[in-house]
């Protein structure tokens, strides 16, 4: 289902009234990351989207990671933290809030669980910017 740009800000207000877990910027980010993902899938970088630009949860998670790193570099994790996004499941909650408000569509196979356990945020958004000797050490204070 295509998104109506004029309708999006009003829908965000409604979502924020019923579910204030995530900052408004998180929804705009996911929307732009979805556009980025669809564009890259159409280029043939991975499996192309099925019908009507539909992407799977896994495809979207990969696109979100790529978009965040591309747009925000080493600040991506910090920005996600400010929007209260700390795990892949949060992206699923945002996506399904947009589905429930008619902004995004879904298939019968799509569910919030598609976003469960996608990737570790430290590995996805911090490690790429660390020296090789410090990568993969997690987020404990002694490693920072």
MOJO-V137712 format. One record per pair of residues at least 24 apart in sequence whose ideal C-beta (glycine too) atoms are under 6 Angstrom apart, sorted by sequence separation. I is the first residue (numbers start at 1). J is the second residue. D is the distance in Angstrom with one decimal. If there is no record, write none. Layout:
# MOJO-V137712
I|J|D  I|J|D
This chain:
# MOJO-V137712
91|115|5.4  37|63|2.7  89|115|5.4  36|63|5.9  61|88|5.6  64|91|5.9  88|115|4.9  89|116|5.7  33|63|5.7  88|118|3.2  33|64|4.4  36|67|4.3  33|67|4.1  77|125|3.8  76|125|4.5  77|126|5.3  74|129|4.1  26|83|3.7  57|114|2.7  61|118|4.2  25|83|5.3  57|115|4.9  26|85|5.6  65|124|5.0  23|83|4.3  22|83|5.9  22|84|5.3  30|94|4.9  26|94|5.8  22|94|5.8  19|97|5.9  15|97|5.1  15|101|5.9  11|101|4.9  11|103|5.5  3|103|5.4  1|105|3.5
